[in-house]
Amino acid sequence: MTAERVLTPAPTAYRWRWPALVALLLGEAMNLLDATIVQVAAPAIHADLGGSVSAVQWFTTAYTLPFAVLLITGGRLGDIAGRKRLFVLGVTGFMLASAACAAAPSVGALIAFRVVQGAAAAVIIPQTIGLIKAMFAGPEMSRALGGIGPVMGLAAVCGPVLGGVLTHADLFGSSWRAAFLVNVPVSLAVLVISPRLLENRAPRRPALDVTGTLLAMTGVGLVVYPLIGADLSALPGRSWGLVAAGLCLMSLFTVHQRREAAAGRSPLVEPSLFAHRGFPAALVTSTSFFAVTNGLMTVIVLQLQLGLGADVLTAGLTLAPWSVGLAVGSWTAGAYLVGRYGARLMSVGLALLLLGALSAIAVYGTADAASYPTLLLPALAVVGLGVGLFTPAFFTLALKPLQPQEIGSAAGLLNAVQQVGATLGVAVLGSVYLSNARPDDASSALHAVRAAIWVAVALVAVSYAASRAMGGRRRG
């Protein structure tokens, strides 16, 4: 049963499906943790290795940028070479890059190894959904996909906390290097389990669309790069020009994909995806939803740190109810609710997310500075519960009508727009907060965080409208 096989959707009787799922989710967690774990360790890295102040931002950007840029290509490579093979290759590369980061002798070397980490993550993440669909079917697939939500949420919340704990613990004098070394044993555990994965690729092995790959990578890179950590209210004209150029390249990419399909060649993105009425709506839903979740988390942490003066560890722990609610919601949805309620569960999740956001606005509007972090905890638990209910229902409905040859493209696209949405959410909500908050005025910070959350509320409405269009039948 451990030999490689090329499968279309898999038998539920495969005996190693649950251990294999553990490997997939550990791979997801490890990569998503690393996107945020360096945020807390960055000052210690800068103090140890030196370098310019701008280099500190590159500790994160060097990972995030190749991760976002290569996701679509990573999904297509899974169709071509096999998703299990790409997953194992990505985990191996990520482990070696993590060890290299821990041993980095200079800022330049660390940034270079972070680029390799981000590229490896872009190979790993798109394979997860396809491999889950290969090993699970029916209600069990909903439960397996339901595991993605809590892993994403816990990784986002725990990254800064874990980075702070490991750096301050200074185990064996490792300081910030422990934040990278922790990936090595986790990667080894994933590689030990990975032989239990079932090989899975598209029934017809497509050729790699090199022109489409270059257009997609450059276009996404030009859109995402200027927005990473940006304050949109102070974004220079040159940065807006890069965003506009990126959007133009993405338009050219769309035209190129249509021409490749019309000529009978293999485009980077399967055009048949857009014959499913609900898939474009799923892309919009994913973009706006992850803009809400990442942007909301960012402004809450900013308010705790800048508005209240809390340390990073305290700010991270304040988000614990969010992660608990998310874990409970995802497990409950995947195990019991998705199969029964389907799209209605997405609406319930978004309603709870909206309720939690409005509750947070009320807390910031009525509570004094000393008590609002405590009063915020129930609101964050409701937000997490809503996110947890929404996520497995969303992925199940977005992927359910797709054919095996479409999975790689779909996974790459969904993950790419998720990263773009997350970057936009952080940039937009962060800009609203930073442009309204003044360091010498505590009341302005409270006004700023409420204004930012109102933007999140508007994005929840966009997510709801787009999600209502999901699940449509295939055109033609």
C-alpha positions as CSV (number, residue, x, y, z in Angstrom):
1,M,0.0,0.0,0.0
2,T,3.0,2.3,0.3
3,A,4.1,2.1,-3.3
4,E,3.5,5.2,-5.4
5,R,0.4,5.3,-7.5
6,V,-1.2,7.8,-9.8
7,L,-4.7,8.2,-8.7
8,T,-7.9,10.0,-9.5
9,P,-10.0,10.6,-6.3
10,A,-9.1,7.9,-3.8
11,P,-10.7,5.2,-1.8
12,T,-11.7,5.9,1.7
13,A,-10.4,2.5,2.6
14,Y,-6.8,3.6,2.2
15,R,-5.4,2.6,5.6
16,W,-2.7,5.3,6.0
17,R,-4.8,8.3,5.1
18,W,-5.0,9.8,8.6
19,P,-1.2,9.5,9.3
20,A,-0.6,11.0,5.8
21,L,-2.9,13.9,6.7
22,V,-0.8,14.6,9.7
23,A,2.2,15.0,7.5
24,L,0.3,17.3,5.2
25,L,-0.9,19.5,8.0
26,L,2.5,19.6,9.6
27,G,3.9,20.8,6.3
28,E,1.2,23.5,6.1
29,A,1.8,24.6,9.7
30,M,5.6,24.7,9.4
31,N,5.5,26.9,6.3
32,L,2.8,29.3,7.6
33,L,4.5,29.6,11.0
34,D,7.7,30.7,9.2
35,A,5.9,33.5,7.5
36,T,5.4,35.3,10.9
37,I,7.9,33.7,13.3
38,V,10.7,36.1,12.3
39,Q,8.7,39.2,13.2
40,V,9.5,38.9,16.9
41,A,13.1,37.6,16.3
42,A,14.0,40.4,13.9
43,P,15.4,42.8,16.5
44,A,17.7,40.1,17.9
45,I,18.8,39.1,14.4
46,H,19.6,42.7,13.6
47,A,21.5,43.1,16.8
48,D,23.5,40.0,16.1
49,L,24.2,40.2,12.4
50,G,24.1,44.0,11.9
51,G,23.1,45.5,8.6
52,S,20.8,48.4,7.7
53,V,17.5,49.1,9.3
54,S,15.8,48.3,6.0
55,A,17.2,44.8,6.1
56,V,14.9,44.0,9.1
57,Q,11.9,44.2,6.8
58,W,13.6,42.0,4.3
59,F,13.8,39.2,6.9
60,T,10.0,38.7,6.3
61,T,9.7,40.1,2.7
62,A,12.4,37.6,1.4
63,Y,10.1,34.8,2.5
64,T,6.7,36.3,1.6
65,L,7.5,37.5,-1.9
66,P,8.7,34.2,-3.5
67,F,6.0,32.4,-1.6
68,A,3.2,34.5,-3.2
69,V,4.9,34.6,-6.6
70,L,5.5,30.9,-7.1
71,L,2.2,29.4,-5.7
72,I,0.5,29.1,-9.1
73,T,3.6,27.6,-10.7
74,G,3.9,25.2,-7.7
75,G,0.4,24.0,-8.2
76,R,1.0,23.3,-11.9
77,L,4.3,21.5,-11.2
78,G,2.3,19.1,-9.0
79,D,0.1,18.3,-12.1
80,I,3.2,17.6,-14.1
81,A,5.6,15.8,-11.8
82,G,3.3,14.4,-9.1
83,R,2.0,16.1,-6.0
84,K,3.7,13.6,-3.5
85,R,7.0,14.0,-5.3
86,L,6.8,17.8,-5.2
87,F,5.6,17.8,-1.5
88,V,8.6,15.7,-0.5
89,L,11.0,17.8,-2.6
90,G,9.6,21.0,-1.1
91,V,9.8,19.8,2.5
92,T,13.4,18.7,2.0
93,G,14.4,22.0,0.5
94,F,12.6,23.9,3.3
95,M,14.4,21.8,5.9
96,L,17.8,22.5,4.4
97,A,17.1,26.2,3.9
98,S,15.9,26.4,7.6
99,A,19.2,24.9,8.8
100,A,21.1,27.3,6.5
101,C,19.1,30.3,8.0
102,A,20.1,29.1,11.5
103,A,23.7,29.0,10.5
104,A,23.7,32.2,8.5
105,P,26.9,34.3,9.1
106,S,25.6,37.5,7.6
107,V,22.4,39.5,6.8
108,G,22.8,38.9,3.1
109,A,23.2,35.1,3.6
110,L,20.1,35.0,5.8
111,I,18.0,36.9,3.3
112,A,19.1,34.6,0.5
113,F,18.2,31.5,2.5
114,R,14.9,33.0,3.4
115,V,14.2,33.3,-0.4
116,V,14.9,29.6,-0.7
117,Q,12.5,28.9,2.2
118,G,9.7,30.9,0.6
119,A,10.2,29.1,-2.8
120,A,10.1,25.7,-1.1
121,A,6.9,26.7,0.8
122,A,5.3,27.6,-2.6
123,V,6.1,24.1,-3.8
124,I,4.6,22.5,-0.6
125,I,1.4,24.3,0.0
126,P,-0.4,23.8,-3.3
127,Q,0.0,20.0,-3.1
128,T,-1.9,19.7,0.1
129,I,-5.4,20.0,-1.3
130,G,-4.8,17.6,-4.2
131,L,-3.3,15.0,-2.0
132,I,-6.2,15.2,0.5
133,K,-8.6,14.7,-2.4
134,A,-6.5,11.7,-3.5
135,M,-6.8,10.0,-0.2
136,F,-10.2,10.9,1.1
137,A,-13.8,11.0,-0.3
138,G,-17.2,11.9,0.9
139,P,-17.7,13.1,4.5
140,E,-14.1,12.1,5.4
141,M,-12.8,14.6,2.8
142,S,-14.8,17.4,4.5
143,R,-13.2,16.5,7.8
144,A,-9.7,16.4,6.3
145,L,-10.1,19.7,4.5
146,G,-11.5,21.0,7.8
147,G,-8.1,20.5,9.3
148,I,-6.6,23.2,7.0
149,G,-8.5,26.0,8.8
150,P,-7.2,25.5,12.4
151,V,-3.7,24.8,11.1
152,M,-3.7,28.2,9.2
153,G,-5.2,30.0,12.2
154,L,-3.0,28.5,14.8
155,A,0.1,29.0,12.7
156,A,-0.7,32.7,12.2
157,V,-1.4,33.2,15.9
158,C,1.4,31.1,17.2
159,G,4.2,32.3,14.9
160,P,5.0,35.5,16.7
161,V,4.5,33.8,20.1
162,L,6.8,30.9,19.3
163,G,9.4,33.3,17.8
164,G,9.4,35.3,21.0
165,V,9.6,32.3,23.3
166,L,12.4,30.6,21.4
167,T,14.4,33.8,21.0
168,H,14.1,34.8,24.7
169,A,14.8,31.2,25.9
170,D,18.2,31.4,24.2
171,L,18.5,27.6,24.3
172,F,22.2,26.7,24.3
173,G,23.0,30.2,23.3
174,S,21.1,29.9,20.1
175,S,19.1,33.1,20.5
176,W,17.1,33.8,17.3
177,R,18.7,30.8,15.5
178,A,16.3,28.5,17.4
179,A,13.4,30.0,15.5
180,F,14.8,28.4,12.4
181,L,16.2,25.3,13.9
182,V,12.7,24.2,15.1
183,N,11.8,23.5,11.5
184,V,14.4,20.8,11.2
185,P,12.9,18.1,13.5
186,V,9.4,19.0,12.2
187,S,10.6,18.5,8.6
188,L,12.2,15.2,9.5
189,A,8.9,14.0,11.1
190,V,7.1,15.0,7.9
191,L,9.6,13.1,5.7
192,V,9.3,10.0,7.9
193,I,5.5,9.9,7.4
194,S,5.6,11.1,3.7
195,P,6.0,7.5,2.2
196,R,2.4,6.9,3.3
197,L,1.2,9.6,0.9
198,L,-0.4,8.4,-2.3
199,E,1.1,9.8,-5.5
200,N,-1.3,12.0,-7.4
201,R,-1.1,14.0,-10.6
202,A,-3.3,15.1,-13.5
203,P,-4.4,12.2,-15.7
204,R,-2.8,13.9,-18.7
205,R,0.7,15.2,-17.9
206,P,0.7,18.8,-19.3
207,A,3.8,20.7,-20.5
208,L,4.9,23.7,-18.4
209,D,3.8,27.0,-19.9
210,V,7.0,29.0,-19.6
211,T,5.7,32.3,-20.9
212,G,2.6,32.0,-18.7
213,T,4.8,31.2,-15.7
214,L,7.0,34.3,-16.3
215,L,4.0,36.5,-16.8
216,A,2.2,35.2,-13.6
217,M,5.4,35.4,-11.5
218,T,6.3,38.9,-12.6
219,G,2.7,40.2,-12.4
220,V,2.0,38.8,-8.9
221,G,5.4,40.0,-7.7
222,L,4.9,43.6,-8.9
223,V,1.4,43.7,-7.2
224,V,2.5,42.1,-3.9
225,Y,6.0,43.6,-3.4
226,P,5.0,47.3,-3.0
227,L,2.2,46.4,-0.6
228,I,4.2,44.2,1.9
229,G,4.2,46.1,5.1
230,A,3.1,49.3,3.3
231,D,1.2,52.3,4.6
232,L,-1.1,53.0,1.6
233,S,-1.7,56.6,2.7
234,A,2.1,57.2,2.3
235,L,2.8,54.9,-0.7
236,P,4.9,56.7,-3.3
237,G,3.9,57.1,-6.9
238,R,6.6,54.7,-8.0
239,S,5.1,51.9,-5.9
240,W,1.6,52.6,-7.4
241,G,3.3,52.4,-10.8
242,L,4.6,48.9,-9.9
243,V,1.2,47.8,-8.9
244,A,-0.3,49.1,-12.1
245,A,2.4,47.4,-14.2
246,G,1.7,44.1,-12.3
247,L,-2.1,44.4,-13.0
248,C,-1.3,44.9,-16.7
249,L,0.9,41.9,-16.8
250,M,-1.8,39.8,-15.1
251,S,-4.2,41.0,-17.9
252,L,-1.6,39.9,-20.5
253,F,-1.4,36.6,-18.6
254,T,-5.1,36.1,-19.0
255,V,-5.0,36.8,-22.7
256,H,-2.0,34.4,-23.1
257,Q,-3.8,31.6,-21.3
258,R,-6.8,31.9,-23.6
259,R,-4.5,31.7,-26.7
260,E,-2.7,28.7,-25.3
261,A,-5.9,26.9,-24.7
262,A,-7.3,27.8,-28.1
263,A,-4.1,26.5,-29.8
264,G,-4.5,23.2,-28.0
265,R,-1.4,23.7,-25.8
266,S,-1.2,23.4,-22.0
267,P,-1.7,26.8,-20.3
268,L,-0.4,27.3,-16.7
269,V,-4.0,27.6,-15.4
270,E,-6.6,25.2,-16.7
271,P,-9.2,27.3,-18.6
272,S,-11.9,24.8,-17.8
273,L,-11.8,26.1,-14.2
274,F,-13.7,29.1,-15.3
275,A,-16.4,27.0,-16.9
276,H,-17.5,26.2,-13.3
277,R,-19.7,29.1,-12.5
278,G,-18.7,29.2,-8.9
279,F,-14.9,29.2,-9.2
280,P,-14.4,32.9,-10.1
281,A,-16.7,33.7,-7.2
282,A,-14.5,31.4,-5.0
283,L,-11.4,33.4,-6.0
284,V,-13.1,36.7,-5.0
285,T,-14.4,35.1,-1.8
286,S,-10.9,33.9,-0.9
287,T,-9.3,37.2,-1.6
288,S,-11.7,39.3,0.5
289,F,-12.1,36.7,3.4
290,F,-8.3,36.4,4.0
291,A,-8.0,40.2,3.7
292,V,-10.4,40.4,6.6
293,T,-8.8,37.7,8.8
294,N,-5.2,38.9,8.3
295,G,-5.9,42.6,8.4
296,L,-8.1,42.3,11.4
297,M,-5.5,40.3,13.3
298,T,-2.8,42.9,12.4
299,V,-4.7,45.9,13.6
300,I,-5.7,44.2,16.9
301,V,-2.0,43.4,17.5
302,L,-1.0,46.9,16.5
303,Q,-3.5,48.5,18.9
304,L,-2.3,46.2,21.8
305,Q,1.4,47.1,21.1
306,L,1.2,50.7,20.0
307,G,-2.0,51.9,21.6
308,L,-1.6,50.0,24.9
309,G,2.1,49.3,25.1
310,A,1.8,45.5,25.5
311,D,4.8,43.4,24.6
312,V,4.6,41.0,21.6
313,L,4.2,37.9,23.7
314,T,1.2,39.4,25.5
315,A,-0.3,40.6,22.3
316,G,0.1,37.1,20.8
317,L,-1.5,35.4,23.8
318,T,-4.5,37.8,23.6
319,L,-5.2,36.2,20.3
320,A,-5.5,32.7,21.9
321,P,-9.4,32.8,22.0
322,W,-9.3,33.4,18.3
323,S,-7.3,30.2,17.7
324,V,-9.4,28.2,20.1
325,G,-12.6,29.3,18.5
326,L,-11.1,28.6,15.1
327,A,-10.0,25.1,16.1
328,V,-13.4,24.2,17.6
329,G,-15.3,25.6,14.6
330,S,-13.2,23.9,12.0
331,W,-13.3,20.5,13.7
332,T,-17.1,20.7,14.2
333,A,-17.7,21.9,10.7
334,G,-15.5,19.3,9.1
335,A,-16.8,16.4,11.2
336,Y,-20.5,17.1,11.4
337,L,-21.8,20.2,9.5
338,V,-20.3,20.7,6.0
339,G,-22.1,17.7,4.5
340,R,-25.4,18.6,6.0
341,Y,-25.5,22.4,5.6
342,G,-23.1,23.1,2.7
343,A,-23.1,26.7,1.6
344,R,-25.4,27.8,4.5
345,L,-22.5,27.0,6.8
346,M,-20.4,29.7,5.0
347,S,-23.1,32.2,5.7
348,V,-23.2,31.2,9.4
349,G,-19.4,31.5,9.6
350,L,-19.4,35.0,8.0
351,A,-22.3,36.1,10.3
352,L,-20.3,35.1,13.4
353,L,-17.2,36.8,11.9
354,L,-19.3,40.0,11.5
355,L,-20.7,39.7,15.0
356,G,-17.2,39.4,16.5
357,A,-16.0,42.4,14.5
358,L,-18.9,44.5,15.6
359,S,-18.4,43.4,19.2
360,A,-14.8,44.5,19.0
361,I,-15.9,47.9,17.7
362,A,-18.2,48.2,20.7
363,V,-15.5,47.1,23.1
364,Y,-13.0,49.7,21.7
365,G,-15.8,52.3,21.9
366,T,-16.9,51.8,25.5
367,A,-14.1,50.2,27.5
368,D,-11.2,52.0,29.2
369,A,-7.7,51.2,28.2
370,A,-7.0,49.0,31.2
371,S,-9.9,46.7,30.6
372,Y,-10.6,46.4,26.9
373,P,-8.0,43.6,26.2
374,T,-9.9,41.4,28.6
375,L,-13.3,42.4,27.2
376,L,-12.0,41.7,23.8
377,L,-11.4,38.0,24.4
378,P,-15.1,36.9,23.8
379,A,-15.3,38.9,20.6
380,L,-12.1,37.2,19.3
381,A,-13.4,33.8,20.3
382,V,-16.5,34.5,18.2
383,V,-14.4,35.7,15.3
384,G,-12.3,32.5,15.5
385,L,-15.4,30.4,15.6
386,G,-16.8,32.1,12.5
387,V,-13.5,31.6,10.6
388,G,-13.4,28.0,11.7
389,L,-16.9,27.3,10.4
390,F,-16.4,29.1,7.1
391,T,-13.0,27.6,6.1
392,P,-13.8,23.9,5.6
393,A,-17.2,24.7,4.0
394,F,-15.5,27.1,1.6
395,F,-12.7,24.7,0.5
396,T,-15.1,21.8,0.1
397,L,-17.6,23.8,-2.0
398,A,-14.8,25.4,-4.1
399,L,-13.2,22.1,-4.9
400,K,-16.1,19.7,-5.1
401,P,-17.1,20.2,-8.8
402,L,-13.5,20.1,-10.1
403,Q,-11.9,17.4,-12.2
404,P,-8.6,15.8,-11.3
405,Q,-6.6,17.6,-14.0
406,E,-7.9,20.9,-12.6
407,I,-6.8,20.4,-8.9
408,G,-3.2,21.7,-9.3
409,S,-4.3,24.9,-11.1
410,A,-7.1,25.4,-8.6
411,A,-4.9,24.9,-5.5
412,G,-2.3,27.2,-6.9
413,L,-4.8,29.9,-7.7
414,L,-6.7,29.7,-4.4
415,N,-3.5,29.9,-2.4
416,A,-2.1,32.7,-4.6
417,V,-5.2,34.9,-4.2
418,Q,-5.2,34.0,-0.5
419,Q,-1.7,35.5,-0.2
420,V,-2.7,38.5,-2.2
421,G,-5.8,39.0,-0.1
422,A,-3.8,38.7,3.1
423,T,-1.2,41.2,1.9
424,L,-3.9,43.6,0.8
425,G,-5.8,43.2,4.1
426,V,-2.7,44.0,6.1
427,A,-1.8,46.9,3.9
428,V,-5.4,48.5,3.8
429,L,-6.4,47.9,7.4
430,G,-2.9,48.7,8.7
431,S,-2.9,51.9,6.7
432,V,-6.3,53.0,8.1
433,Y,-5.0,52.4,11.6
434,L,-1.6,54.0,11.2
435,S,-2.9,57.1,9.4
436,N,-5.4,57.8,12.2
437,A,-3.4,56.8,15.3
438,R,-1.0,59.4,16.9
439,P,1.6,58.2,19.4
440,D,0.8,61.0,21.9
441,D,-3.0,60.5,21.8
442,A,-4.5,57.3,23.2
443,S,-8.0,58.2,22.1
444,S,-6.9,58.6,18.5
445,A,-5.6,55.0,18.6
446,L,-9.0,53.8,19.7
447,H,-10.6,55.7,16.9
448,A,-8.1,54.3,14.4
449,V,-8.7,50.7,15.3
450,R,-12.5,51.2,15.1
451,A,-12.1,52.7,11.7
452,A,-10.0,49.8,10.5
453,I,-12.4,47.2,11.8
454,W,-15.3,49.0,9.9
455,V,-13.3,48.4,6.7
456,A,-13.1,44.7,7.7
457,V,-16.9,44.7,8.1
458,A,-17.2,46.0,4.6
459,L,-15.0,43.2,3.3
460,V,-17.1,40.7,5.2
461,A,-20.0,41.9,3.1
462,V,-18.0,41.4,-0.1
463,S,-17.1,37.9,1.0
464,Y,-20.8,37.1,1.7
465,A,-21.9,38.5,-1.7
466,A,-19.2,36.5,-3.6
467,S,-19.9,33.3,-1.6
468,R,-23.5,33.3,-2.6
469,A,-22.4,32.9,-6.2
470,M,-20.4,29.7,-5.4
471,G,-21.6,26.3,-6.2
472,G,-23.0,27.1,-9.6
473,R,-23.1,24.4,-12.2
474,R,-20.6,24.0,-15.0
475,R,-21.3,26.2,-18.0
476,G,-22.1,24.5,-21.2
